Amino acid sequence: MLHQISKRIALIIAALVFSALACARADVPVTGAVGSGGIPSATAPQPQPSQITSSTTTVEIVPEATATPFEPEPLVSPTFPPTPTIDTTEDVETLLYEAQPGDTLWTVAVRFGVLPEDIESPKPLPYERELIDPEQLLFIPQRLEATGPNQRLIPDSELVFSPHATDFDASAFAASQGGYLTQYREVVDTTWISGPEVVAHVARNNSINPRLLLALLEYRSGWVTNPEAPRGEAFEYPMGIVDDRIAGLQRQLTWVANELGNGYYGWRSGTLNSVSLQDGSSIRLAPDLNAGTVALQYYFALSDRFPDWEYNLGPDGFIRTYTDFFGDPWAYQYPLFEIGVEQPELILPFLPGHVWAFTGGPHGAWERESAWAALDFAPASMESGCVSSDEWVVAAADGYVVRSEHGVVVLDLDGDGREQSGWALLYLHVATQGRVEEGTLLTQGDFIGHPSCEGGIATGTHIHIARKYNGEWILADGPLPFELSGWVPIAGSKPYQGALVKGDQVIYACPCATQETLIKR
């Protein structure tokens, strides 16, 4: 009897500690966090026309405040429903569309303003949330009227840090151009690094193509080719986003990477089908665009009125700078999703029989708002907040450790030693003490390290895990769901909300870490 009472008391204490830990974390993490937050993200409020100048963009950052819930909020898909099919007695033109890698019947329907059942094909079509085979021909009724430009500017593989960019040397390229970028120095993670190294750092962490970042930097400021040292705002804000919280090259490029991701992954998921310009106009995106091009259209819309937006996307705009540097972007095209791609079998990232809390549903892989590819788990502890933990984070699959640094471990699952090709897992907030070394070959279930708050700003010890495939963050609640030990995530209406589902079992994500959030394998 005494043993049973002690066991119940222990369970109550554990629940209280979980709650204290999680309630110290905001539903939307503190501005300035990395991975489970953002560095910092400025996309929540779009700049108003009065905040735009001719040469720079001033963005007022207002963090989205969300009270910590004590009960999980209802699950709501973050994707928008398709535009209802318009009834008409007239003959409707049929469009021929060739499916692109990453397309699903659902997202194609959203973009073309039809219902999934309106789309036909000579070949069988998959379930509406599953990937369509690349190059499969689709017959789609013409429902949309005016849309924006449909010129595809860059392939998707030139937006993300894909296999064809793996051997690109940003430092060598910058040195060949002779611009101020090579003279610039900045402290990143307590270490002085050069301007080209900043570009490579942002590209790797955000999985954004370094060639694209260099071309955008040159287009905005001329830093890559102009050797003259910039002064004033031209030095502090090389990408033209004037805000003292995102001053310096690293934060400027990180902001840009996040916005490009908002456009890219918004198009991927079907949550984005139009952009709003700074003159108040709204443009419906051409439905046959690719995600890489949409990312650029979205990014330029954040600062442009229509004439400038149209010019920046035209043949004499940004793409001329890119081609002057690197030639035809389509020469770098790499198919990010092949027919039949599947996620390898993954397990929950902790030891069997150990109880953890599912504290974060689908949310940003590196930045708070773009690419809802990550999940968060927190261990039990006798103290709340950022405390040392004896719990182990484990390898969710066999793999090779290609990165181990400052709270980050990246596991390459295909063993080629490159995180930009094939499947890769990102672990964030891994403690320095006990962290696996780079170059280690792991078997599923082997130790990665201990959960912590390292690698960014976090108010509670936890682990953040996300997936990439060929350099693209893979949405947790997408056509390739982030299945862990049979648990499948469902996104909520906001980042960090949602649930894990396994048969008739449901585990809710909540920073409050109530009984509904507890999970073990």
JOGI-V580237 format. One line per field, one symbol per residue. burial: b if it has 24 or more other ideal C-beta (glycine too) atoms within 12 Angstrom, else e. A space follows every 50 residues. Layout:
burial: ???
//
This chain:
burial: eeeeeeeeeeeeebbebbbbbbbbbbbbbbbbbbbbbbbbbbbbebbeee ebeeebbbbebebbeeebbeebbebebbbeebeeeeeeeeeeeebebebb bbbbbbbbbbbbbbebebbbbeeebbebbbbbbeebebbbbbbbeebbbe ebbbbbbbbbbbbbbbebebbebbeebebbbbebebebeeeeebbbbbbb bbbbbbbbbbbbbbbbbbbbbbbbbeeeebeeebebbbbbbbbebbbbbb bbbbbbbbbbbbbbbbbbbbbbbbbbbbeeeebbbbbbbbbbbbbbbbbb bbbbbeeebbebbeeebbbebbbebbeebeebbbbbbeeeeebbebbbbb beebbbbbbbbbbbbbbbbbbbbbbbbbbbbeebebbebebbbbbbbbbb bbbbbbbbbbbbbbeeebbbbbbbbbbbbbbeeebbeeebebebbbbbbb bbbbbbbbbbbbbbbbbbbbbbbbbbbbbbbbbbbebbbbbbbbbbbbbb beeeebbbbbbbbbebbbbbb
//
